[in-house]
Amino acid sequence: MSKKHRKADLVMRFFQGSKKYFLVAVLASLVTTGLNSLTPQIFRFTVDSVLGGDKYKYLSEHLWIMALMLVGVALFSGAALFLSRAYTAKAGENFAKNMRDALFSHVQRLPMEWHDRHQTGDIIQRCTSDVEVIRNFVVTQLLEVFRTVFLVAVSFGMMFSMNVKLSFIVLCFVPVVALYSTIFYRLIAGRFTTADEAEGELSTVVQENATGVRVVRAFGREKFEMERFYEKNNAFAELWIKLGTLSGLYWGIGDLITGLQVVAVIVLGAAEAVHGNISVGEFIAFASYNTTLVWPIRGLGRILSDMSKAGVSFERVDYIIGAEEEAYQDKKEYEDQSRDQGFDIGFSHVNYGYKDGKEVLSDVTFSIPQGSTLGILGGTGSGKSTIMQLLNRLYELKEGQGNITLGGKNISEIPLEWIRKNVGMVLQEPFLYSRTIKENIAASVPEASFEEIRQAAKIACIDEAIMNFPDGYDTLVGERGVTLSGGQRQRIAIARMLLQKAPIMVFDDSLSAVDSQTDSKIRKALLENRRDATVILISHRVTTLMSADKIMVLNQGSIEEMGTHQELIKQQGIYRKIYDIQMSQDDRMQMEV
Ligand SMILES: Nc1ncnc2c1ncn2[C@@H]1O[C@H](COP(=O)(O)OP(=O)(O)OP(=O)(O)O)[C@@H](O)[C@H]1O
């Protein structure tokens, strides 16, 4: 589908459920415009009936008819205006709501690689400010486009019916104003894009500083961050000042052109009236149509500039909506086929590099039989987390990068939803929502009973700490609630994963912030409650891994050693070295007891 068609489709999608409201709003607005354009005619006949002798004798004796018509026009036009405003608001809000819903659900399904390439502040700005710009255009300006076209047509119809010469003079001004507005539209469109991008950068700085406030304070980077913000803020303000100056210029020159238009009509109209080519009533009505036309035509510039702003914002929204989502595969269908396949994991000749192309994993081949435990040891940046992110399909292997199997089936053929339900992960830096502890643990299984939630917390050795919080499991986490330690956050994340009861459980360095004793307590509880699950433990601590069925040692993306704890100790390789460094004499004695 071409870009143009896709955009038209998108507009229609956002208008879903509000097309009828918009239609009523347009019709009501046209009725108001039509009725209002009768008013100058009523004035015309009133004036001419007062000055015009016998021709309008009846009217001059019954001026109340004109008064009644004016009241009638005001009444009906007011009612239609009300309808048009109310229905535009309905249509506009519904449009914006559809847009926000579409953006939010789309962002949820965009691949990690996409998120890596985009700044959070910019995404937030596209989902809020840009939506607002479009909403404003739909609510205030879109209707204006229809109204202006109708008004110009009706007014010119009336003017031509009264005096052709004068009408041509007014008509001459229309292309001048239209051309002038178009040039302005082109000039300003690019600048709005730059201004929007600058706003995105500004939001990113604010967002980074709000989330990273501890780091900023701890490293005394306030001054640096303030300067960074001043710089971005100055650039942003300057862009808007330039835009303001440009707008000022537009309105100033526009005023001059329309002023000339009004003067031309008054001077030539007066001359026509003196020569008897137009009656006084017609002249007044003509001048009135001319003045009525001035603003919508002048406003054309504003509509166009708002349209350009909305167009730019729509491009930015479309940029997100147009990005390709993670592949959807039918989970239900897969579940039916895969019932007895089991959960053996296999990595075969996996080579992987992120977007920068640098190889992070090279020729990684290993297997984990269902129900066993694999420990992964490796220095920072050796690729441990990458292996797990590939298993969970947070990042996808491409052609020629090897393959990963689950239950003998290539994971690229397994629906993402199925994988993420069955591969439970506790990430290195767990994310907790600003909700209650209970809700945080139950995030993976919202229907879980309180007893189940508590049982998971007990295995993760966090139940006691939670019970000591003022509201127990109902304590809020985050800014408005309790501030948790790194170890507490990790254990809540472990409880969340345990509740998921996934057949594959991955702990990505998720015991790093708890002391060795708690680490060993959690592992013991885990072993007792693991069911038949396959467990993958990633850690820098040998003690965390030594009881695993198999331990894999990674070094700069390659498997350096693989075996049981005893086998690796005998090999006298990296594992043995790390073991020797980490285990003090006391620890060893304790382990041997
Ligand atoms: N999203 C990403 N985009 C680009 N490069 C990445 C990304 N994530 C990780 N890397 C790079 O890949 C390499 C391996 O990272 P990975 O997180 O897998 O290591 P790790 O062994 O888990 O390290 P650590 O123990 O410090 O967590 C690193 O060089 C890292 O900079």
The ligand as an SDF file (V2000), in Angstrom:
LIG
                    3D

 31 33  0  0  0  0  0  0  0  0999 V2000
   20.2730   -3.5330   23.2820 N   0  0  0  0  0  0  0  0  0  0  0  0
   21.5580   -3.5410   22.9680 C   0  0  0  0  0  0  0  0  0  0  0  0
   21.9860   -2.8740   21.8780 N   0  0  0  0  0  0  0  0  0  0  0  0
   23.2950   -2.8810   21.5310 C   0  0  0  0  0  0  0  0  0  0  0  0
   24.2470   -3.5360   22.2090 N   0  0  0  0  0  0  0  0  0  0  0  0
   23.8790   -4.2140   23.3110 C   0  0  0  0  0  0  0  0  0  0  0  0
   22.5160   -4.2490   23.7440 C   0  0  0  0  0  0  0  0  0  0  0  0
   22.4510   -5.0080   24.8730 N   0  0  0  0  0  0  0  0  0  0  0  0
   23.7040   -5.4290   25.1150 C   0  0  0  0  0  0  0  0  0  0  0  0
   24.5500   -4.9550   24.1920 N   0  0  0  0  0  0  0  0  0  0  0  0
   25.9990   -5.2240   24.0980 C   0  0  0  0  0  0  0  0  0  0  0  0
   26.1650   -6.6170   23.9850 O   0  0  0  0  0  0  0  0  0  0  0  0
   27.2450   -7.0760   24.7620 C   0  0  0  0  0  0  0  0  0  0  0  0
   26.7630   -8.1960   25.6930 C   0  0  0  0  0  0  0  0  0  0  0  0
   25.8320   -7.6570   26.6000 O   0  0  0  0  0  0  0  0  0  0  0  0
   25.0490   -8.5670   27.6640 P   0  0  0  0  0  0  0  0  0  0  0  0
   24.0800   -7.6800   28.3680 O   0  0  0  0  0  0  0  0  0  0  0  0
   24.5310   -9.7540   26.9900 O   0  0  0  0  0  0  0  0  0  0  0  0
   26.2180   -8.9860   28.6230 O   0  0  0  0  0  0  0  0  0  0  0  0
   26.1570   -9.6940   30.0560 P   0  0  0  0  0  0  0  0  0  0  0  0
   27.1020  -10.8210   30.0040 O   0  0  0  0  0  0  0  0  0  0  0  0
   24.7690   -9.9980   30.4470 O   0  0  0  0  0  0  0  0  0  0  0  0
   26.7630   -8.5230   30.9560 O   0  0  0  0  0  0  0  0  0  0  0  0
   26.4250   -8.1640   32.4770 P   0  0  0  0  0  0  0  0  0  0  0  0
   26.8950   -9.2780   33.3240 O   0  0  0  0  0  0  0  0  0  0  0  0
   27.2160   -6.9210   32.6790 O   0  0  0  0  0  0  0  0  0  0  0  0
   24.9710   -7.9610   32.5140 O   0  0  0  0  0  0  0  0  0  0  0  0
   27.7880   -5.8580   25.4750 C   0  0  0  0  0  0  0  0  0  0  0  0
   28.9330   -5.4200   24.7700 O   0  0  0  0  0  0  0  0  0  0  0  0
   26.7080   -4.8210   25.3690 C   0  0  0  0  0  0  0  0  0  0  0  0
   27.2550   -3.5400   25.2460 O   0  0  0  0  0  0  0  0  0  0  0  0
  1  2  1  0
  2  3  1  0
  2  7  2  0
  3  4  2  0
  4  5  1  0
  5  6  2  0
  6  7  1  0
  6 10  1  0
  7  8  1  0
  8  9  2  0
  9 10  1  0
 10 11  1  0
 11 12  1  0
 11 30  1  0
 12 13  1  0
 13 14  1  0
 13 28  1  0
 14 15  1  0
 15 16  1  0
 16 17  2  0
 16 18  1  0
 16 19  1  0
 19 20  1  0
 20 21  2  0
 20 22  1  0
 20 23  1  0
 23 24  1  0
 24 25  2  0
 24 26  1  0
 24 27  1  0
 28 29  1  0
 28 30  1  0
 30 31  1  0
M  END
$$$$
